[in-house]
Amino acid sequence: MKDSSAARTFLFNILLILTLVVIYLLFFPKKSYIKAKYEEFNPKAEETFNSNINSMKVASTKYFIDKKESKVTLKKLIDNNLITELKDSNEDTCDTKSYVEKKDDGLLINRECKDK
């Protein structure tokens, strides 16, 4: 009788410990998750992103006034001296295939950089 009671107590303790470990893993995220979430809401990245979008908007508006095209790449804007090369929040140069497209209801800006 004592053996089965001790075995039940042992199994109960093991199940309790396993349950607590699972709960801990569910409710307390890993450092990599926290770091990824921080980078996602990094204010410097947001500021750089918005600055790049604004620069592309201003430069493309000047370009579209002179040219009758409906789409312009970042490379064309740089070649026409309307904008300097764009950098992301990590100081990496943005892809010159980024583009601005003129639509009926405004501009579609596609900025391709490593950070976002």
N, C-alpha and C positions, 0 to 999 in steps of 0.2 A: 504494500500500500504506500509506503514512504517513497519507493522508487518511482512510481507513476506520478506522485505528487511533485517530486523533485524534477522529474522530466517535464511535466506541464509548466512548472515555474520557470525552468530553463528555456523552454520554447517560447513562453510568453515574453520573457526578457529579451530574447533574440528578436522576436517580432516587433516588440516595442522599439528596440534600437534601430532596426531596419526602417520602421515607419518614421522615426525621427530623422534619420539620414535622408530619406526621400523627401520629407517636408523641407528640410534644410536646403537641399539641392534645388527644389522648386522655387523657394521664396528668396533665396540669396543668390543673385547672379554672379557669374564669373567675372574676373577682371577684364578679360578681353571683350565681353559684352558691354561692360560699363565704358570702356575706352571707345568702342565703336559708337555707342550712343552719344558720348561726348563729342566725338569728331563730327557726328551727324549734325549736332547743334552748335558747332564751333562758330562763335560770332565773327572771327576773322575771316573764315571761309565764306560766310554769308555776306559780309561787307565786300570782300573781293569779288564775289560772284555778282552782286548788284552793281558794283562799279564797272565791271567788264560789260555787263548787259547795257548799262547806260552809255558807255563809250561806243559800243557797237551801234546803238540806236542813233546817237548823234552823227556818227560818221556815215552810217548808211543813209540817213536822211539827206545829208549833203550830197552823197553819191547819186541818189535817186532824183535829185533836182536837176543835175547835169545830164544824167544818162536816162534812157527810156527803158532800161531793163527792169525786170521784176525780182531778180535775185542777184545777190552779190556775196562773194566769199570774203573771208577775213584776209586772204592773200591779196585780193584785188584792192581792198581798202588800204592795206599796207603799201602796196605798189603805187597807189594814187596819193600817198602821203596824207591820208585822211585820219589815220590812226597808227599808233605804234603797236608793236607786238604785245599781245595780252599774256599776262602771267596769272597762274592760279595762286591759292593761298600758300602753297608749298614752293613758290617761286619757279615752278616748271612752266615752260612756254606752252600756251594753248595751241591746239591743232589749227593750222591755217585753212582747213576744210570747214571750219565753223562758218556759218552763213546767216544772212538776213534775207528774208523773203517778204516782198511787199504783197499784202493781201487787201481785199476790199475793205475789211474792217480794222486794218492796222498792220503792224509788222510782226512777223514770226521770226524770233531770234533763236538760233541754235548754236550755243557755245559748247565746244567740246574741249574739256580740260580733264586732267587726271583726278583732281580733287572732288569733282562733282559732275 
